[in-house]
Amino acid sequence: MKLDAYIPGEQPKSRDVVKLNTNENPYPPSPKCGRVLKTFDLDGLRRYPDPNFGALARTIASLHGTTADRVFVGNGSDEILSLSARAFVENNESIGSLDPSYSLYKTLAAIRNVKWTGGVEPSTSLFLWTNPNAPTGEFAEPRSIAAFARKFPGVVIVDEAYADFARGNCMHLAVAPRNRNVIVMRTFSKSYSLAGLRVGYCVGPKDLIAALYKVKDSYNVDAVAQAVALAAIGDRAYHERTVAKVVKTRKAFSAALEKRGWDVLPSEANFVFAKPPAALSAADAFARLKAEDIYVRYFPGPKTGDRLRITIGTSAQMNTLLKALDRMLKPHDKTNTKKQ
């Protein structure tokens, strides 16, 4: 079987770079996470972790006003997506999503050996709706997703990796008593600054959550990850301050790009998807920024190849990027263009 693997964003080894290519949070996790790591009982590593992530699941359930039997925790959101492709898609069915969207979706369909489609077909039994979308950052109103789910006969997973940076979310759909087919998925990688931990979770109807338990590995989330994630989700004040800083910088950076002639799609995520002025192609800007140790993300292709996806970093990082872009678009000094 020919398989095009998912290509993650580049992870340069040097720390002396401006890294704005993988939507990581520029701020550290809650200090409470550090205290957990410093005081973690090493004797606990002799034993297998809680296979049902009891304390973490109960805390997540409390946060969203539901019960623990409607919560599933995964080794990153990607594991939840992979398990969903196994649990909710038969061999003669297909997986649908927005297009463009998270490119892993196509790979998951290929691994499952089923068709992926950018939309809905009669065979589509699982639809993955990223909101805010990636790589565009655009936000779909929850009522639109709710209307879609009512008509869709299969399972709808609303991938809300970036929802904490948005003006709304769909979690109320997942916890609604009459919900039959909507799962809302979140991650600790973005707003909680824990991309290196690999913890994601989802909330949905009891029968769909039970189906994920049936196909998961016995101990899919390790003990350290459960403890650190529990500390992060418990520090609400720190989380809210971090999110607010990212949103503030996103708005300022978007305005700065637009002032320079860039076309910036309205973003509700921790990144922007922007088209350079005509004098500079996205591919050229990507290469020239990388040469200056500034990493952004470029997705070749007819729907995405004219734009860059730029993660929101600190104000200082965004200013460094803006200065580099200004140098690229600065007119040549006329004295340097005279014939010798």
N, C-alpha and C positions, 0 to 999 in steps of 0.2 A: 504494500500500500504506500503510495506516495503521500508524504505528509510535510506540509510547510510548517515548521516549528514556530512557536511564538517567540518573538525577539524582544527581550526586555531592554529597557533603557541602559545605556552604557554606565558602568560604575568605575570611574577612574580611581586608581589606587591613591593618588596624591590627594591630600586635603587642601592643597594650595590652589584650588580651582573654585570657580563660581558654578555650582552645580544646580541647574534649574531644569533638569530633564526627566525626572521620574516622580514628580508631584509629592516629594517628601516634604515634611514640615520643617521649616528652617529653625524652629525653636525646640529645645530639649523636652523630653517627657516630664511629667509631674515629678517633683522631688520625692514624692511618696514611692514612686517606682524604684528610685535609687535606694531608698531605705529598705525596701523589700529584698533587693538583691544583696545588700550588705548583711542582712540578718537572716537570710534563707537558711533553714536547717538542712545541712548537707546530708544528714541521715535520711531525710525524706526522699533523697534521690535513689535510695536502695529499692524503694517500692514503686510500683506502677502508679501513675496519676489517676485521679478520679475519672473514670471513663464517661461519666455523665456531666462533668464540670459543674457539680451541684451548686457551690457557692457563687460561682461566676454566673451561671444561668439564672439563679434566683435574683441576683443583683440586676442583671440585664432586664429581667422580667419586671422588677419593681420600677426601674427607670422608665419603662414604656407602658406601665399600667396593665400588665397581663400576668400570666402564670408561667412557671418554669417549663411546663410540658409543651409550651408553644415556642420554646427557644432552642436553637441548635448552635453549637460553637464549632468552628472549624480551624484547621491549620492554615489560617489565612482565608480570605474570601474565595480565593481560587479553588481551594479544596471543596468548598460548598458548591461552587459551580460545577466542578467535576462530578461530585456525587449526585447533583441534580440531573446531569445528563444521563447518569446511569439509572436513577430512580424514576424519572418522569418521561423518558423517551424510549419507545419501542423501536425495534430494528427497522421497521418500515415507516417510521415517522421522521420528523425533521425539527431542527432548532432554528428559531427566528430571532432577529434583533433589529435595532435601528442600523442604518448604514449611512455614514460611517459610525462606528462605535468601538468599544474595547475589542482589540484585534484577537484577544485570546478566545473569543466566542467561536470564531471560525475554526480555530485549532481544536477546541473541545469537540466540536461536531465531527471533525476529521478523525480524532482519536476514537470517538464513539462509533465511527463508520456510518454516520447518517448525514443527511444533507443539511447545509446551512443556507438560509435565505435572508436577504435584507428586507424583511417584511413578513407577511403571513401567507401561507399556502394551505390548502386543505389538509396536508399531512403534518402541519406544524402543531406539536403538542407542548412545546416549551418555548416561551418567549422571554427574552432577556432584555429588559428596558433599563438602561443606565440613565439615572437622573440625579443631578445634572449629568448630561451626556459627556462622554470622553471620545474623541479629543476636543470637542467643540466648546464644552462648558455651558451649553444652552440648557435652560430649565423648562421642563414641561409641567404645566399645572396639574396638581394631583387629581382634579376632577376629570381631566382628559384621560389619565391613566385608569382611573376608576371606571369610566365609561368603556374603555377598551377591554378591561378585564371582565366586565359583565357580559360582553359579547363573545369573548374568547373561550373556547371549550376546554383548553388545556390549562397548564400552570403558567402564571406570570411571576417572574422574579424581578422585582424592582431593585436594581443594584444601586444602592445609595452610598457609595464610597465617599462621595463629596457632599452629602446632604447637610452636614453641620455648617458648611460655608454658604448654604443657600437660604432663601427666604421662606422655604416651606419644605415639606417632605410627605411621604406616603405611609408613615408608620401607623396612622389611624386605620388604614385599610387592612393592614396585617392583623391588628388586634380586634377588629370588629367581630362581634359574635357570629354574624351571618356570612363572614368571609369564607369562601370555599376554595379559592384558587390563587390568592395573592400571597407571596412571600416577599418580605422586605429584608434586604441584606445590608449590613453595615461592616465596617472594618475599623481596627485600631491603628491602621497604618498611616492615615492622613491626619485627622484632627487631633488624635491622641499622641502623635509623634512616635509611633511604635512600629514603623515599617520593618525593622530588623527582628521583631518578635514573632511575627506571623500568627496573628489571631484575627479571625473574623467571626461574625455571627449573623444569624437570621431569625426572624420571627414570622410565624404563620399559623395556619390551621393545624390542629393536633395531628390529624392523619398524615398530612404532608411532612410535618416534622418527624413523626414516627418513621416514615419511609426513609428519611435521611439517616436515622439511627440504624436502620437495617443494613445499609450498604457501607457504613463508615468502617474505618479500621478500629480495632478494639480500643486503643489508647491514642487517639489522634491529636490531642492537645496536651503538651507536656506540663509537668507540675510547675515549673518556673514560669512558663507563659501564662498559666492560669492565675498564679499569684500576682504577677506584675500587672496583668490586664485588670484584675480586680482592684488593685491600688489606683490605677489610672482612672477607671470609671467612677471611683469614689471621690476623686478630687474635682468636683464640678466647677468650682471657682477658677481653678487654674486652667481647666479646659476651655471655659468660656472666654477667659482673657486671651488665650493663645489664638482662638478662632477669630476673635475681634481684631487682633493685630493683623492677621493674614487678610481679612476682608478689607480693612482700611488700606493696606498696601496694594491690594488688587485694584481697588478703585482709583487710587492715585497713579498707579503704573499704567492702567488702561487709558486714563486721561492723557498721560504723558506720551504714550504711543500715538494716540489719535491726533494730538497736537503736532506730531512729526509726520503726519500723513499716512499712518498705518490704518488699515481696516481691522477693527477689533470686534469680534463677535461678543455680544453680551454674555458675560460669564457669571455663573453662580457657584463656581468651583474654586479650587486653590491654584488655578492656572488660567491663562488666556490663550486663545487660538487666534493668531493675528497674521494678516497679510501685509508684507512690506510695500512701500511705495514702488512705483513702476521701475525706478532706477536700480532696484535691488531685488533679485529673486530670492525666494525662501531657501533654496538649495545653496546658493552662494553665501547668504547670510549665515546659515548653519555652519558651513565649512570655515568661514572666516572667524566666526565666534569661537569655534573649537580650537582654531590655531592660537587664539588668545586665552585658552584655558577657561572659556565660558561655554558650558554645556547646556543646550536646549534640545528639544526633540523635533525631528523632522520625519514626516511620514510621506514617502513618495506615493504617487498615484493621482488619478484624475480628480478625485474628490478632496484630496488633502494636500497635494503637492505644492500648492501655492501659499501655504501658511506654515508658521512655526507654532508649536505648543510650548509655552513658556511657563514653568512653575513659578509661583509667587514665593520669593525668598524674603530675606530681610530688606529693609529700605536701602541699606548700604549695598547689598548685592544687586538690587534693581537699578540703582544709580550707576553702578559699574557697567551693567549691561547697556543702559541708555547711552553712556558716554562712548562705548564701543560702537554702537549703532550709529551715533552721530558722526564718528570718524569715517564710517563706511560711506555715508551719504554726503559728506562734506565736499563741496565743489573743489576741484583742483585749483591750486594757486595759479593764476594766469601767468605769473613770472616763470613758472616751471613748464609752461606749455609753449613758450616762444621758441622759434627755431634757433638753433645754435649756429 
